[in-house]
Amino acid sequence: MTTWNLLDLDRALRASWAADTCSPDDLLREEWRVDNPAWGHCDISALLVHDLFGGDLMVGEVHLAGEQHGFHWWNALPSGIHLDVTSEQFLRGQQVTGARAVTRPPGPLPHRWAEYLLLRERVAGHLGPLPEPGAMSIPAPSRSSEG
C-alpha cells in the first residue's frame, strides 16, 4: 500500500498545475501565471484529493465586489476536516459562500476530463500510481447540529 502525506501531495500539485490544466472559464477572467499556480485548478485538484483520500467534494460560489465569479471546489475528508489545496488562488479578495457537499458523478466528467487526466498523470509522476478515479468514495461523517 502506498502512503502519501499532504506535503508530498502539495508539492506534486504545485509542480503539475499549468496553463494547459487551468479552467477555461477562469482563463477568461485572468490568465494563468506561475506566481499563482493554483488559479483555475480547484475542481480537478479536489477530484484528485478525493481519489487519494475519499470524503466529500465541496462546492461554493465565488463572489468579488458583490458579483458571482464562478464556483470553488475543495474537500471534506472522512475525518470531517476540510482541505482546500487551492485556496491561495484568491488574491483579489474573493469570498466563497454557500458551501455544500456534492456527489461525484460516476465515470468520465462531463467537463474538463482531459485536463483532469493530464493533471492526474503529472501528479502520478511525482507520487507514483494513484487509485482509480472515484475509488475512495468514502463520505465524510455527517455533522449533526446538535451537541
Backbone bond lengths (Angstrom), bond angles and torsions (degrees), N, CA, C in turn:
res aa  C-N    CA-C-N  psi(-1)  N-CA   C-N-CA  omega(-1)  CA-C   N-CA-C  phi
1 M - - - 1.453 - - 1.532 108.70 -
2 T 1.323 116.30 132.64 1.453 121.73 178.65 1.521 109.90 -82.33
3 T 1.313 115.38 139.73 1.461 120.61 177.55 1.521 108.90 -114.28
4 W 1.333 116.02 129.91 1.455 121.60 175.81 1.510 108.13 -117.79
5 N 1.323 116.07 154.43 1.449 119.58 169.26 1.525 107.85 -122.68
6 L 1.318 115.62 167.05 1.456 119.27 -174.55 1.525 112.61 -66.59
7 L 1.310 117.84 -30.30 1.460 120.14 177.57 1.526 110.57 -66.44
8 D 1.333 117.45 -43.19 1.466 120.77 176.40 1.533 110.70 -61.39
9 L 1.326 116.34 -43.49 1.461 120.47 179.29 1.525 110.50 -62.94
10 D 1.322 117.22 -44.99 1.459 121.49 179.90 1.535 110.38 -59.35
11 R 1.311 117.28 -46.47 1.470 121.28 178.97 1.528 111.04 -62.35
12 A 1.318 116.83 -42.23 1.467 120.39 -179.17 1.529 110.96 -65.77
13 L 1.322 117.52 -41.99 1.460 120.40 179.03 1.526 110.42 -64.42
14 R 1.332 116.96 -47.89 1.473 120.66 -178.84 1.524 111.81 -59.94
15 A 1.309 116.95 -36.11 1.462 120.43 178.83 1.529 112.03 -76.34
16 S 1.320 117.44 -14.89 1.464 122.01 -173.48 1.520 114.34 -104.83
17 W 1.336 118.03 -25.15 1.460 120.54 179.22 1.522 109.64 -65.85
18 A 1.325 116.85 139.48 1.461 121.50 179.02 1.530 109.12 -159.29
19 A 1.310 116.21 173.95 1.463 121.01 -179.49 1.533 111.58 -59.66
20 D 1.344 117.65 -33.59 1.464 120.27 -177.43 1.519 113.84 -77.23
21 T 1.338 118.55 -5.82 1.466 121.60 174.58 1.532 111.25 -114.87
22 C 1.322 117.62 0.20 1.468 122.61 178.74 1.531 109.67 -73.20
23 S 1.321 116.67 146.68 1.458 121.59 179.02 1.528 110.94 -63.72
24 P 1.328 117.48 128.73 1.470 119.79 177.75 1.528 112.76 -57.79
25 D 1.333 117.64 -34.88 1.467 120.59 177.30 1.521 111.08 -61.15
26 D 1.326 116.76 -41.52 1.459 120.36 179.53 1.521 111.19 -71.99
27 L 1.316 117.31 -33.66 1.463 120.71 177.39 1.528 111.88 -63.31
28 L 1.336 117.01 -28.04 1.464 120.26 175.81 1.526 111.28 -68.70
29 R 1.333 116.80 -30.54 1.472 121.61 179.98 1.528 112.05 -82.24
30 E 1.317 115.70 -38.56 1.461 120.71 -175.00 1.523 108.19 -164.04
31 E 1.323 117.18 139.97 1.455 119.84 -179.25 1.527 110.97 -69.98
32 W 1.346 115.14 154.21 1.470 120.69 176.09 1.521 107.73 -75.49
33 R 1.347 115.68 138.53 1.467 120.84 -179.61 1.522 109.74 -134.65
34 V 1.306 115.77 149.30 1.465 122.50 178.76 1.526 111.02 -60.53
35 D 1.338 117.78 -31.16 1.466 120.00 -179.38 1.530 112.88 -80.20
36 N 1.339 118.31 -2.87 1.460 122.87 173.56 1.530 107.79 -140.88
37 P 1.343 117.50 64.40 1.469 120.50 -170.62 1.529 114.37 -66.18
38 A 1.323 118.83 -23.90 1.464 121.05 -179.13 1.527 112.41 -73.59
39 W 1.347 116.82 -16.12 1.460 121.16 -176.82 1.531 111.08 -52.69
40 G 1.351 115.29 124.48 1.452 121.01 175.17 1.512 116.13 75.16
41 H 1.339 117.33 17.21 1.464 120.59 -177.05 1.529 114.17 -118.84
42 C 1.321 118.30 8.65 1.469 118.95 -172.96 1.521 112.81 -64.18
43 D 1.332 117.98 -42.41 1.462 120.54 -174.80 1.527 112.27 -64.19
44 I 1.332 116.70 -53.09 1.464 118.75 -176.68 1.527 111.72 -74.91
45 S 1.328 117.69 -26.58 1.475 119.69 174.84 1.524 110.47 -69.97
46 A 1.329 117.22 -41.26 1.464 120.54 177.21 1.530 110.55 -61.97
47 L 1.319 117.43 -36.59 1.468 120.08 176.55 1.521 111.48 -65.43
48 L 1.324 117.21 -39.40 1.471 119.68 177.38 1.525 111.16 -65.44
49 V 1.327 117.66 -42.54 1.468 120.41 176.17 1.522 109.40 -60.18
50 H 1.325 116.97 -40.82 1.467 122.09 177.39 1.528 110.67 -61.99
51 D 1.337 116.86 -40.56 1.469 120.81 176.94 1.530 110.86 -58.43
52 L 1.327 116.76 -39.79 1.463 121.54 -174.66 1.518 113.76 -84.06
53 F 1.330 117.13 -39.07 1.470 120.45 -169.00 1.524 115.07 -121.49
54 G 1.333 118.02 -7.39 1.453 120.39 -178.95 1.508 112.11 71.13
55 G 1.338 116.30 -154.29 1.459 121.30 -179.50 1.513 111.35 91.50
56 D 1.324 115.37 -153.74 1.459 122.20 -178.90 1.515 110.35 -110.75
57 L 1.324 115.69 147.06 1.456 121.83 168.21 1.522 107.07 -87.38
58 M 1.316 116.35 133.03 1.455 121.70 -179.61 1.528 108.80 -114.16
59 V 1.327 116.04 145.86 1.463 120.64 176.93 1.524 108.63 -139.66
60 G 1.311 115.73 145.35 1.457 122.48 175.86 1.522 108.81 -145.16
61 E 1.324 115.70 166.52 1.459 121.66 178.73 1.525 109.70 -87.30
62 V 1.321 116.40 139.61 1.470 122.39 176.58 1.525 107.44 -97.55
63 H 1.329 115.71 128.20 1.467 121.33 178.89 1.520 109.63 -123.79
64 L 1.327 115.20 142.79 1.457 122.43 174.49 1.524 106.94 -141.49
65 A 1.327 115.28 124.87 1.470 121.58 179.18 1.523 111.58 52.42
66 G 1.335 116.64 41.72 1.461 121.84 176.31 1.513 115.63 80.29
67 E 1.321 118.91 -1.94 1.464 121.93 179.27 1.522 110.35 -111.03
68 Q 1.354 115.15 142.62 1.452 118.55 175.92 1.522 109.11 -76.10
69 H 1.334 115.10 133.28 1.463 122.75 179.79 1.515 109.83 -123.18
70 G 1.313 117.79 52.03 1.455 121.04 176.97 1.514 113.31 93.00
71 F 1.329 114.50 -156.10 1.462 122.39 -174.54 1.526 109.86 -129.63
72 H 1.327 115.27 158.31 1.457 121.21 177.45 1.523 108.51 -127.60
73 W 1.337 115.81 139.08 1.465 123.38 -177.50 1.528 110.15 -116.97
74 W 1.336 116.71 143.85 1.452 123.29 173.50 1.518 107.97 -155.83
75 N 1.312 118.00 -170.11 1.467 121.98 -173.15 1.520 112.07 -125.05
76 A 1.323 115.09 146.35 1.460 122.91 166.18 1.532 104.73 -112.51
77 L 1.324 115.98 109.34 1.459 121.02 -176.88 1.528 110.81 -70.14
78 P 1.332 118.21 162.20 1.469 120.31 179.71 1.530 113.23 -54.65
79 S 1.329 118.39 -25.99 1.466 121.92 178.45 1.521 111.88 -74.01
80 G 1.354 117.12 -12.35 1.455 121.58 -176.40 1.526 112.69 97.63
81 I 1.323 117.59 -8.90 1.463 121.58 178.56 1.526 108.91 -73.95
82 H 1.332 115.39 134.84 1.457 120.57 175.58 1.525 108.72 -89.40
83 L 1.327 116.07 130.93 1.450 122.90 -178.91 1.526 107.98 -123.29
84 D 1.335 115.50 118.25 1.454 121.58 179.98 1.524 107.71 -120.54
85 V 1.319 116.49 99.84 1.467 120.80 -174.78 1.523 112.98 -80.89
86 T 1.343 117.94 -4.93 1.461 120.71 -178.90 1.523 113.51 -124.79
87 S 1.313 118.67 15.57 1.471 120.58 -176.17 1.522 112.59 -61.18
88 E 1.306 117.57 -25.98 1.465 121.87 -177.69 1.523 113.26 -66.53
89 Q 1.336 118.03 -13.07 1.463 120.79 -176.34 1.519 113.20 -66.72
90 F 1.327 117.50 -18.62 1.455 121.50 -174.77 1.526 110.45 -86.96
91 L 1.312 115.72 86.85 1.453 122.22 -175.42 1.527 113.30 -94.06
92 R 1.335 116.96 -10.39 1.467 119.76 -175.76 1.516 112.78 -106.56
93 G 1.327 117.99 15.18 1.460 121.04 178.13 1.517 115.09 87.43
94 Q 1.317 117.58 20.32 1.457 120.38 177.80 1.531 109.79 -61.08
95 Q 1.322 115.26 147.66 1.462 122.60 176.91 1.521 108.88 -118.29
96 V 1.340 116.23 141.04 1.464 121.59 177.40 1.520 107.81 -107.28
97 T 1.338 116.35 125.69 1.466 121.99 -178.38 1.524 109.79 -130.10
98 G 1.331 115.77 167.36 1.455 121.31 173.31 1.513 114.63 67.91
99 A 1.331 117.38 39.05 1.464 120.96 -178.14 1.526 111.44 -60.67
100 R 1.328 114.88 137.13 1.471 119.77 176.02 1.529 108.65 -152.55
101 A 1.318 115.54 149.85 1.464 121.66 175.35 1.525 108.44 -80.97
102 V 1.328 116.06 141.65 1.462 121.30 177.93 1.523 109.05 -129.46
103 T 1.308 115.77 153.94 1.451 122.36 179.08 1.521 109.55 -86.01
104 R 1.314 115.39 133.41 1.468 119.79 177.25 1.514 108.89 -69.72
105 P 1.326 116.89 129.25 1.459 117.82 178.46 1.525 110.43 -68.60
106 P 1.337 117.56 143.53 1.460 119.32 177.70 1.526 110.52 -71.79
107 G 1.312 115.73 151.69 1.455 121.00 175.01 1.516 113.60 73.62
108 P 1.334 115.61 -164.60 1.464 120.25 -179.00 1.526 111.48 -61.16
109 L 1.311 115.94 144.42 1.456 121.76 179.28 1.527 109.71 -69.70
110 P 1.333 117.28 145.07 1.466 118.79 178.05 1.537 112.19 -70.05
111 H 1.321 117.47 -23.81 1.466 122.48 179.27 1.528 108.69 -132.60
112 R 1.299 117.57 145.27 1.460 124.37 170.88 1.529 114.39 67.33
113 W 1.327 117.65 22.54 1.462 121.04 -179.87 1.527 110.96 -63.26
114 A 1.331 117.32 -43.08 1.462 120.27 -179.07 1.527 111.02 -63.76
115 E 1.337 117.14 -41.47 1.467 121.00 179.25 1.524 111.11 -66.81
116 Y 1.332 115.55 -40.12 1.468 120.57 177.78 1.534 110.54 -60.86
117 L 1.337 116.23 -47.12 1.465 119.55 179.88 1.526 111.69 -63.82
118 L 1.324 117.48 -38.30 1.459 121.26 177.82 1.529 110.57 -65.18
119 L 1.328 117.17 -44.46 1.464 120.16 177.69 1.525 110.75 -63.80
120 R 1.337 118.08 -42.39 1.471 121.89 176.25 1.524 111.22 -56.89
121 E 1.326 115.76 -45.58 1.467 120.56 -178.87 1.540 110.52 -61.96
122 R 1.312 116.49 -43.12 1.460 120.05 179.84 1.525 111.48 -66.53
123 V 1.333 116.92 -44.13 1.469 120.66 178.99 1.522 109.89 -64.08
124 A 1.319 117.87 -41.67 1.466 121.34 178.19 1.530 110.80 -61.66
125 G 1.318 117.28 -31.20 1.454 120.73 175.81 1.526 112.30 -62.73
126 H 1.322 116.53 -25.55 1.471 121.66 178.50 1.527 112.47 -94.74
127 L 1.345 116.57 -36.82 1.466 120.64 -173.90 1.519 114.22 -101.06
128 G 1.310 117.74 -17.96 1.453 120.92 -172.34 1.520 109.58 97.69
129 P 1.326 117.83 -175.26 1.467 121.45 -176.40 1.530 112.11 -54.89
130 L 1.335 115.32 138.83 1.462 122.21 179.79 1.524 109.71 -107.18
131 P 1.337 117.50 154.61 1.465 119.52 174.51 1.535 110.15 -61.60
132 E 1.298 116.08 156.90 1.457 120.14 177.27 1.526 109.57 -59.78
133 P 1.340 117.22 150.47 1.468 119.87 178.82 1.524 112.20 -54.37
134 G 1.314 115.49 129.37 1.463 121.41 177.62 1.510 115.06 77.59
135 A 1.335 119.06 1.64 1.465 121.77 -176.74 1.527 112.35 -66.02
136 M 1.333 117.93 -25.95 1.464 121.84 -178.33 1.521 111.70 -100.08
137 S 1.323 118.34 35.20 1.455 121.45 -176.87 1.523 111.38 -70.16
138 I 1.320 115.10 72.87 1.461 122.12 177.99 1.513 106.99 -105.09
139 P 1.320 118.90 114.52 1.460 118.52 -178.73 1.518 111.55 -66.78
140 A 1.311 116.00 149.09 1.463 120.92 174.78 1.517 107.69 -68.77
141 P 1.349 118.25 154.16 1.451 120.18 178.48 1.515 110.21 -61.07
142 S 1.346 115.57 145.11 1.459 117.87 178.55 1.529 109.02 -69.29
143 R 1.311 114.12 145.95 1.450 120.07 -179.15 1.521 109.09 -107.01
144 S 1.283 116.82 114.50 1.448 121.89 179.91 1.521 109.72 -82.58
145 S 1.327 116.01 144.34 1.463 118.99 177.33 1.524 110.52 -83.01
146 E 1.297 116.66 -6.29 1.473 120.54 177.84 1.512 110.01 -93.93
147 G 1.345 114.89 151.71 1.444 121.75 171.57 1.432 113.49 76.53
